[in-house]
Amino acid sequence: MSAITPQGAGEALSIGIIGVPVDLGGNRRGTDMGPSALRYARLARHLEALGHSVRDYGNLDIPIPETRPPGDHTRRYFEEIVALWHQLAGVTEDICRSGGVPLVLGGDHSLSVGALAGVARVHQQPGILWIDAHADMNDPTTTPSGNIHGMSLAATIGATTDDMLAALPQPLPLPPERAVLIGARDLDEPEKEKVRSSGVTVFTMKDIDEMGIAAVVRRAWAIATREGRGSLHISFDVDVMDPSLAGGVGTPVPGGLTYREAHLMMELLAELGRIVAVEITEVNPILDSRNQTAELAVGLLASLFGKRIL
């Protein structure tokens, strides 16, 4: 298994960058420019400075909303997003089969379904760390918006409608008990009951305040990896950060992770290891100032891939 190993092992990774310029899944334009913003923040250079080899596979070809009707208001741009899932699954699968670690640059959070499907074809039933201010556990019967980026975790674990289940790339869905949500603080009312009954483990911002980020990360990692016996897929939505640090997101929510909480999370995950794929989603440079959200995200990725203070 190619994975980020505990600190000190000294393994140089082969990292495959994939840009997914999609904003079909949300209600704010601009996340389609997220991959460019992350690249502009010198992502590849930072990773190469840590000793990793980096190959950039470019961007997937994704339509923009102006060229398509949104379709059913309970699942907007469903056909286009399903096509994206299947396309992205093939790319992430290929990178994993070649011994690489996919690093997926979003783009809105609807992309995660495809990324996870491809990874799961190679790394059987990976655990999921879903690091997000939102639960993304709606489905077409509960959504207040019809935005599929708010349904992606539910789809991944099979807690969705029959038509969405039928559209999932193989081998989804994945077991909900292997999924852990960290940083949640803004859930729709119907979504809350779905989360409670889903089997997903949730650490809200209240839990982080009470327990501390280090204890939360260690417990979350143990649940998702079955105490280190399995692999780990990280899906990081930058709106988990406090908006004072990451203002370039479409759905900012006050009271998020601090700078040091987020870096400590990434440093601990790198030490714990077993990571086989990473996504960074919801960077929206239109809403940002001087690309600071992408710069922050690249710094966090550097910590996750081995950068240390000393």
N, C-alpha and C positions, 0 to 999 in steps of 0.2 A: 504494500500500500504506500503510495506517494502521499505524504502528509507533512504538515509542519510539526516537527518533532520538538521535544522539550529543549529549552535553552541549554546550550552547552554541547549539544550533539553535533553542531556545526554543519548541518546538511544544507547544501545549496539546492534550491528548488528550481524547477522549470515552470515558470508562471506564464499562462496564456491569457492575455487580455482580450476581452470581447466587449465592444461597445454596442449598447442596445438603446438607440435614440428614440424612445417611445414616450409619448404623452397621451396616448389614446385611453389609458386606464384611469386618468384623473380628470379633475375639472379646471385645472389651471395649465395654460400653455407654458412651455419652457423646459420641462424635464428632458425633452428630446435633445437639448444642448448640454445635458449633464456630462456625457462622455467626453465632449470637447473640453469642458471646463476642468475635468479631472486630468486629462492629458496635458492641458496648458499649465497645470500646477506641478508638472514635472514628475508625474507618477512613475513612469518607467525608470527615470534616472535615480529616483530615491530607492527603488527596489534593487536596481543593479548595484548601487553603492553598498547594499547589504550582502552582496555576493551571489544574488540570484540571477539566473538567465531569464530574460523576458522576451516573449514574442507577442507582438500586437497583431491580432487577426483582423483589425479594422472593425467596421460597424456592420450590423445586420441591416438589410434594406427593409425599411418599415414605412408604410404610408403615413402621411400627415392627416389630421382630422379634416382639413379643408377639402380633401379629395374623396371623402367617403361619407355617406349618411351614417348617423350613429346607430340606427336600427332600434331594437327593442329598448325602451327607456329603463327597464330593470337590469339590463346587461349591455351597456353602451359599447359599441365597436367589438362585439363578441367575436364575430367571424375573423376579424383582423387580428385580434389578440390570440385567438386559438392558433392561427397560422404562425404567429410569432412564437408561441410555446413550442410548437413542433420544430420549427427552424432552430431555435436556441437549444433545444434538447439535443439535436444532432451535433451541434458544435461543442457543447460542453462534454458530451459523451466522447467525442473524438479526442479532445484534450486529455481527459482522464485516461483513456485507453493508451495514450502515448506516454503515460507516466507524469503528466503535468497537473498543475493546480489551476483550474479556471478562476479567473478574476473578472467578474461581470460588472460592467459599468452602466448604471442606469441614468436616465430612464426611470419611469414610474415603477411602483412595486408590483404591478401585474406581471412583470417579467419573471418573477421568482418561480412560478409554476414550471416554466420551461427549463430554467436552469437546474432546478432540483430533479426533474425527470431525467435529464441527461446524466447527472451525477449518480443517480440511483441505479442506472443501468450498469454501472461499473462497480460502485461501492454499495453493496446491498443494504437497503434500508438505513441510509445515513441518518444520524440524529440532526435535529434542526435547532439552531439558536436564532430566534426571530427577534431582533433587537429593534424596537419600534415604539413610538408613542401611542400607536393605534394597534388594535388586535387583528385587523384585516380578516375578521371572522364573519362578515356578512355573507349573504347569498342573495340571489335575485328575489327571494320572498321577503327579506328583511331590510334590504338596502334602502336608505333614504335618498340616495343619489343616482344609483345605477352605475357607479364608477367601479370598475373591476379591480382597481388597485386596493380597494377595501374588501375584496373577497378572496384574495390570493392564498392566505394561510388556510382558510376554510376549504378551498378547492384542493389544496395540496394534501390535506388529511381526509378528504372525502366527505366533509360536513357541508354538502352543497346539494343543488338540485340535480335531477337525473340527467338533464341535457348537458349540464356542465361536467358531470361525472363522465358521461360518454365522450366528451371532447378532450379529456385529459390525455397527455402523452403517456405511454407506458414507461415505467411500471407504477405510476401513481394510481391511487393514493398511497401515502405512507402512514405508518402507525402513529396516531395522535400522541400516544404516551412517550414517543421519542422527540416530541416538539416542546420547546420551552420558549416562552415569550418573556422578554426582559424590557422593562422601562415603560410599560403601558400606563397611560394616564388619561386617555380620551376615548371612551367607548360609547357607541350608540346603545340605547336602552334594550332593544331586542337582541343586540349582539351580546350583551352581558350574560344572558341566560344560556346562549349557545356556548360561550366560553366556559361557563361553569360546568356544563354537562359534556364537554368535548373530550376530556381526557388530557388536554394540553395543560402543562404546568405553567403558571403565570407568576412572575415577580413584578409587581407594580412599583411605581416610584415610592409609594408608602413603604413597601417591603425593603427597598434599597435604603431609604432613610433610616429605617429601624435596624436593619441587619448590617448595613454597610455593603458597598459594591463588591469587595473581595469575597465575602461569604456567599453572596448571591451568585457570583460567577462560578465559584467552585461547586456549589450545589447544582447549578444549571448544567454545567459541563458533565458532572457525574450522571445526572439523569439522562441527558441527551446521548452520551456515549456508552451508557451502561457500565459505568465505573471504568471507562477507558478501554472497553473491549470492542467498541465500534467506532465508526468514523463520524466526522462532524462537518456539517454545512452551515456556514454563517451567512445570514441574510440581515444586512445592516441598513436600516432606513435612517438617513441623517436627521430626520425630524425627532428622533429620540433625544437629540441634544437640546439644551436650552436655546430658545431663539435668539438670546443675546449673543450667542457664539455662532449659531448657524441660522442666519436669517433667510438664506436662499433656499427655502423649501415652500411647497404649496400649501401645506397644512400645519403651520407652526402652533405649538401648544406650550404655554408657559410651564416652568417647573421641571425642565428636563435635566439630563445629565450635565454635570460640570465638566470642564476641560480635563481635570485630573481624574475624575471618576471614569471617563471614557478611555483615557490612555491607560489607566490601571487595568481596566477590563481587557483591553487588547494585549497588554503585556502579560497578564495572567493566562489568557487563552493561548498565547504563543508558548508559554512555559508548559502548559498542560498538554498541548499538542492534539493530534488526531484530526486536524483540519484538512479537508480534501477539496474544499471549494469556498469561495467568498463572493458575495454580491455587495455592492454599495449602490443604494438607490435614492431617488427623489431629490438629487441635487438640481436646483433650478436657478441658473445664473441670471435670468431675467429679474428675479426678485432679490438678488444678492448685491453686496457692495464690494467692489474690488476683488471678486472671486474668493472671498474669505471662507465661504462654506466648502468649496472644493479644496482649498488649501488645508483646511482643518481635516477634511476627509482623507486627504493624502497623508497627512501626518499620522492619523490614526491607523491607516493601512500600514505605514512603515513600522509602527509599534507592533502591529499584529504579525508582521513578517520578520520580526527579530530585532528592531532597533531598541537600544537600551540607553538609559542615562549614563551608566558606567559599565 
